[in-house]
Amino acid sequence: MSAPFEANLFKAAERFLLGANEEERQEVARIIDSVLCYDPYIDLHCKIRFDVPPVVVSMYQDERFWIVYHIVKNTQIDIWNIGRAHERRAPY
């Protein structure tokens, strides 16, 4: 069964993946494919609101990574940025 959403990576997210090691790339791909593309909606647990005035986007966060994303339409999410949990969270 395919995921209801398709992910589109922005430049900042691509830059993170280029600098990440293979294990990190695989884990981030798993999060995007198995978590966010199946259910990107806020759950107040690992998916929260992330205010970027004038826009409100979403952020996935766990003990290793954060991922800033935006639901564009009922079939697409834009992955704006990705970082490690200890790094400053930024939309771009």
matplotlib code that plots the C-alpha trace (Angstrom):
import matplotlib.pyplot as plt

x = [0.0, 1.4, 1.5, -1.2, 1.4, 4.4, 7.4, 9.2, 12.6, 13.7, 17.3, 18.0, 16.7, 18.8, 21.9, 21.4, 21.1, 24.3, 26.2, 24.7, 26.2, 24.5, 22.8, 21.4, 20.1, 18.4, 16.7, 15.5, 14.2, 12.4, 10.8, 9.7, 8.5, 6.9, 5.7, 5.3, 4.0, 1.4, 0.2, 1.8, -0.9, 0.0, -0.3, 1.2, 3.7, 6.4, 4.6, 3.9, 3.2, 6.2, 5.4, 7.2, 5.3, 3.3, 3.0, 2.4, 4.1, 4.7, 7.8, 8.5, 11.0, 12.5, 15.6, 17.8, 16.3, 13.9, 12.2, 10.3, 7.6, 4.4, 1.3, 0.9, -2.2, -3.9, -1.2, 2.0, 4.2, 7.2, 10.2, 11.7, 14.6, 16.2, 18.6, 20.0, 18.1, 20.9, 21.0, 19.0, 15.6, 15.2, 12.7, 15.4]
y = [0.0, 3.3, 6.3, 8.9, 11.8, 12.3, 14.2, 17.0, 18.0, 21.7, 22.7, 22.9, 19.4, 18.2, 19.9, 18.0, 14.7, 15.4, 16.0, 13.1, 9.7, 6.6, 5.6, 9.1, 9.2, 5.8, 6.8, 10.2, 8.4, 6.0, 8.8, 10.6, 7.5, 5.6, 8.4, 11.7, 10.4, 8.3, 10.8, 14.3, 15.8, 17.3, 14.8, 16.9, 14.1, 14.0, 16.2, 19.7, 23.2, 25.3, 29.0, 30.7, 34.0, 34.5, 30.8, 27.9, 24.7, 21.5, 19.9, 16.3, 15.7, 12.8, 12.0, 12.2, 14.5, 17.3, 17.8, 21.0, 20.4, 21.9, 20.1, 21.6, 19.7, 16.4, 14.5, 16.5, 17.6, 19.9, 19.0, 22.4, 21.5, 18.7, 18.7, 16.8, 17.0, 19.1, 21.6, 24.9, 24.3, 26.5, 26.5, 27.1]
z = [0.0, -1.0, 1.3, 0.8, 0.8, -1.4, 0.1, -1.8, -0.4, -0.3, -0.7, 3.1, 3.6, 0.7, 2.1, 5.4, 3.7, 1.6, 4.9, 6.8, 7.2, 5.7, 8.9, 9.4, 5.8, 6.2, 9.4, 8.1, 4.9, 7.2, 9.2, 6.0, 4.2, 7.1, 9.4, 7.7, 4.3, 6.1, 8.6, 8.6, 10.9, 14.3, 17.1, 19.9, 20.6, 18.0, 15.4, 16.6, 15.3, 14.3, 13.8, 11.0, 10.7, 8.6, 8.1, 10.6, 9.5, 11.3, 12.9, 13.6, 16.4, 18.2, 20.2, 17.1, 14.5, 13.8, 10.4, 9.5, 6.9, 5.4, 4.1, 0.7, -0.4, 0.4, -1.4, -0.9, 2.0, 1.5, 3.7, 4.4, 6.6, 8.6, 11.6, 14.5, 17.8, 19.4, 16.5, 16.4, 14.8, 11.7, 8.8, 6.2]

ax = plt.figure().add_subplot(projection="3d")
ax.plot(x, y, z, "-o")
ax.set_aspect("equal")
plt.show()
